[in-house]
Amino acid sequence: MSPSIVFIVYVNDAPAAADFYADLLEIKPTFQHPAYIAFSLGEGAELALWSGRIDDLTPSVRRTSEVCLTLPGGPEAIDRRFEQWEAKGVRVVSRPSDEVFGRTFVVADPDGNLIRVAPVD
């Protein structure tokens, strides 16, 4: 059995965050608990939203995780996704720009976690 990886994003309200990510990524959770909700990202990878408290995290502490969604299709696909997400009212952190690894932009979830969109390598 090959190893799997779970990307955990800390949020203040897991169900509210799950609604945000389900709409944004157009996927449904594969596991749900009031404090922990997971989404399958394909074989061996999951995105988990966890509202558990560790250290001194409180709702007033801004989150600083960043996840990256990679898309095939070149710069046009990146720009199309940006337009779709902007139309949903997602908070834009940085508009599409060309970086050393290709076209990219960054948005934030309701807790301030960053979601970068970039091309597939």
Buried (B, 14 or more C-beta within 10 A) or exposed (E): EEEEEEBBBBBBBBBBBBBBBBEBEEEEBEEEEEEBBBBBBEEEEBBBBBBEEEEEEEEEEEBEBEBEBBBEEEEEBBBEBBEEBBEEEBEBBEEBEEEEEBBBBBBBBBBBBBBBBBBEE
